[in-house]
Amino acid sequence: MYSLLMKLQINELYNLLDTFKEKELSIGYSGLIIYSNSALEKEQLGYSIDNKGDWRQSWFVIGHEEEYGNPIFVDMSRRYLPIYTAEHGEGEWNPRIIASSLKGFIKTLNYLYDLSKDRENPIENKDNALSVCDKAKLLTKIIIQTKRLNIRFWLGYFLE
């Protein structure tokens, strides 16, 4: 199924994914789920394993957006393992880059995790919403760590 090179890259991917502080992130009404290493192979079903559709073999799903179920995936054919998302159930995959590297994505999400503590439920924690200063710091981290800023994903998702 996977070439030897792809298997080596997947092993590297597993090691990097172990550095996430938390596999579930939520601020307000939005959230991300990053799959545990033990679930990664199973989560490829319906994407690259079944050979249907236009999903590329080099795309490896690592999680999904909570609200819409859109996959979060790595392009294993690219040097720095860029991270993408694409709308689920639209008939074809039109990927949008959300981070230029897996390492930058992990650093951004770990920072986001620190910010999200006690902010998971917007109704119960309305007095603890992200301040303008917190949002500015987060946006700066996103710009620095992801090297590409997908306004629609980051601003629309976590900085509403």
C-alpha positions as CSV (number, residue, x, y, z in Angstrom):
1,M,0.0,0.0,0.0
2,Y,2.7,2.6,1.0
3,S,6.2,2.7,-0.4
4,L,9.2,2.3,2.0
5,L,9.9,6.1,1.8
6,M,6.3,6.8,2.7
7,K,6.4,4.4,5.6
8,L,9.6,6.2,6.9
9,Q,7.8,9.6,6.6
10,I,4.8,8.2,8.4
11,N,7.0,7.1,11.3
12,E,8.5,10.6,11.4
13,L,4.9,11.9,11.4
14,Y,3.9,9.7,14.3
15,N,6.9,11.0,16.3
16,L,6.0,14.6,15.6
17,L,2.3,14.1,16.5
18,D,3.4,12.8,19.9
19,T,4.5,16.4,20.7
20,F,1.0,17.7,20.7
21,K,0.0,18.8,24.2
22,E,-3.6,17.8,23.7
23,K,-5.5,16.0,20.9
24,E,-8.7,18.0,21.2
25,L,-8.7,21.8,21.1
26,S,-11.7,24.0,21.6
27,I,-12.1,27.8,21.9
28,G,-15.7,28.9,21.9
29,Y,-17.8,27.1,19.4
30,S,-14.9,25.9,17.2
31,G,-12.5,23.0,17.7
32,L,-10.0,20.6,16.2
33,I,-9.5,16.9,16.8
34,I,-6.0,15.5,16.2
35,Y,-6.1,11.7,16.0
36,S,-4.0,9.5,18.4
37,N,-1.2,7.5,16.7
38,S,-3.2,4.3,17.4
39,A,-6.2,5.7,15.4
40,L,-4.3,7.2,12.4
41,E,-4.4,4.2,10.1
42,K,-8.1,3.6,10.7
43,E,-8.8,7.3,10.0
44,Q,-7.3,6.9,6.5
45,L,-10.3,4.8,5.4
46,G,-12.6,6.7,3.1
47,Y,-9.7,8.8,2.0
48,S,-6.5,7.4,0.6
49,I,-7.0,3.7,1.3
50,D,-10.2,3.1,-0.7
51,N,-8.8,4.6,-4.0
52,K,-12.0,6.4,-4.8
53,G,-12.3,10.0,-5.7
54,D,-9.4,12.4,-6.2
55,W,-7.7,12.1,-2.9
56,R,-3.9,12.0,-3.4
57,Q,-1.9,9.0,-2.1
58,S,0.5,11.4,-0.5
59,W,-2.2,13.0,1.7
60,F,-2.3,11.6,5.2
61,V,-5.2,12.5,7.5
62,I,-4.2,13.5,11.0
63,G,-7.4,15.0,12.3
64,H,-10.6,17.0,11.5
65,E,-12.4,20.2,12.3
66,E,-15.2,19.6,14.9
67,E,-17.8,21.8,13.4
68,Y,-17.9,20.5,9.8
69,G,-15.8,17.3,9.9
70,N,-13.4,18.6,7.3
71,P,-10.2,16.6,7.3
72,I,-6.8,18.0,8.5
73,F,-4.1,16.4,6.5
74,V,-0.4,16.4,5.7
75,D,1.1,16.2,2.2
76,M,3.7,13.6,2.7
77,S,5.3,14.3,-0.7
78,R,6.4,17.8,0.4
79,R,9.6,18.5,2.3
80,Y,8.3,20.2,5.4
81,L,5.0,18.3,5.6
82,P,2.6,21.1,5.0
83,I,-0.9,20.9,6.5
84,Y,-4.1,21.3,4.6
85,T,-7.8,21.1,5.1
86,A,-10.5,20.6,2.5
87,E,-14.3,20.7,2.6
88,H,-15.8,17.3,3.3
89,G,-18.6,16.0,1.1
90,E,-18.2,18.5,-1.8
91,G,-17.6,15.8,-4.5
92,E,-14.0,16.8,-5.1
93,W,-11.1,17.8,-2.8
94,N,-9.9,21.4,-3.1
95,P,-7.2,21.6,-0.5
96,R,-6.4,24.9,1.4
97,I,-3.0,25.2,3.1
98,I,-3.3,26.1,6.7
99,A,0.4,25.7,7.7
100,S,3.6,25.4,5.7
101,S,5.0,22.7,8.0
102,L,3.9,20.1,10.5
103,K,6.3,21.5,13.1
104,G,4.8,25.0,12.8
105,F,1.3,23.6,13.0
106,I,2.1,21.7,16.2
107,K,3.7,24.8,17.8
108,T,0.7,26.9,16.9
109,L,-1.8,24.3,18.2
110,N,0.2,23.9,21.4
111,Y,0.1,27.7,21.9
112,L,-3.6,27.6,21.1
113,Y,-4.1,24.8,23.7
114,D,-2.5,27.0,26.4
115,L,-4.9,29.8,25.4
116,S,-7.9,27.5,25.3
117,K,-7.8,26.4,29.0
118,D,-11.1,27.4,30.7
119,R,-12.4,28.8,27.4
120,E,-14.0,25.6,25.9
121,N,-17.6,26.6,26.6
122,P,-18.5,30.2,25.5
123,I,-21.7,30.3,27.4
124,E,-20.3,29.3,30.7
125,N,-17.1,31.2,30.2
126,K,-18.2,34.4,28.5
127,D,-16.2,36.5,31.0
128,N,-13.1,34.6,30.0
129,A,-13.2,35.1,26.2
130,L,-9.9,35.8,24.3
131,S,-9.0,39.4,24.8
132,V,-7.9,41.6,21.9
133,C,-4.3,41.2,23.2
134,D,-4.6,37.4,23.3
135,K,-6.0,37.4,19.7
136,A,-3.1,39.6,18.5
137,K,-0.5,37.3,20.1
138,L,-2.2,34.2,18.6
139,L,-2.3,35.8,15.2
140,T,1.4,36.7,15.5
141,K,2.2,33.1,16.5
142,I,0.2,31.8,13.5
143,I,2.1,34.1,11.1
144,I,5.5,33.1,12.5
145,Q,4.9,29.4,12.9
146,T,2.8,28.5,9.9
147,K,4.5,30.9,7.4
148,R,1.3,31.1,5.5
149,L,-1.8,32.6,6.9
150,N,-5.1,31.2,5.7
151,I,-7.4,34.0,6.9
152,R,-10.5,32.0,6.4
153,F,-9.3,29.1,8.5
154,W,-7.5,30.8,11.4
155,L,-9.4,34.0,11.8
156,G,-12.8,32.6,11.0
157,Y,-12.2,29.5,13.0
158,F,-10.5,30.6,16.3
159,L,-10.5,34.4,16.3
160,E,-14.2,35.2,15.6
